[in-house]
Amino acid sequence: MMSRISVGLMAAALLVYLAVAIWLAVMFISVGSPLAIGMGVTLIVLAPIGAWALVREMQFGFAADRLGRRLDEEGGMPPVETELTPSGRIARADAGPLIERYAAAADADASDWRARYRLGVVQDAAGHRKDARASIRAAIRLARS
């Protein structure tokens, strides 16, 4: 529930940001100097790009959360098999073989979103965020098709 409130607050902040950015852009452009016009145009260009990036991240978060809840309800989330660090991550020594095992399972059935999502969860727990996001994005694509 708390994450949904946070997302709502983030969306409201985005709308306020867009309104202020556009207002400032109009004000800069109305000054008429080349520098002010350049700043106004930059605001008009960058504000929607920032909004687009935030919306894409929110879509990813909602889709990942939905798949994670579904997999958890099915009892398919990966169990904790190793000692975790105080921060909740997999110890470095255990991470490599564990990731390899889950990667092999995901590669064995390339159309199984569950295996790809489990790989992403293990990669995230090992601290490999970039790889984890790629795996979970692949799981989201597979679940849609």
Phi, psi and omega in degrees: 000320182297323180292326178292322176295318179298319179295319178298317177295321179294320178295319177296318178296324177297316179296319177296316179301313180298317180297314180293319180296317179292319177300314179296321179299315179297318180296316178298314182296323181291340177296320173095347178283151182303320180295315180295319178297318177300318178294320179296315179296319178300317177297319180295326181280315186285327182300311178294329178295317176297319178296317179300315181298318180294318179297318179298318179295322179293320177298316178299314181298316179295316181294318179295319179297317180297315179293321179297317178296319180296315179295322178294320178296328178280352181078025185256006179290146181293137179285160176281113186253349185229173173290138178257152175286167179303335179277356178095007180267161176285139178299144183305319182297328182270344188293314184304303181297325180293316178296318179300319180295315179289327176293319178297320178294321179290322179286333180295324177230090186294346181262002183268108181292331182296315179295320179293321179293317178301319177301316179298320179296316180293318178298319179296317180294335178274354179092009179265072188298315182299313179295322181296316179297320178296318180294318181289324174299318177297320178297321179295316178299317181294322181292330180287331184266000000 
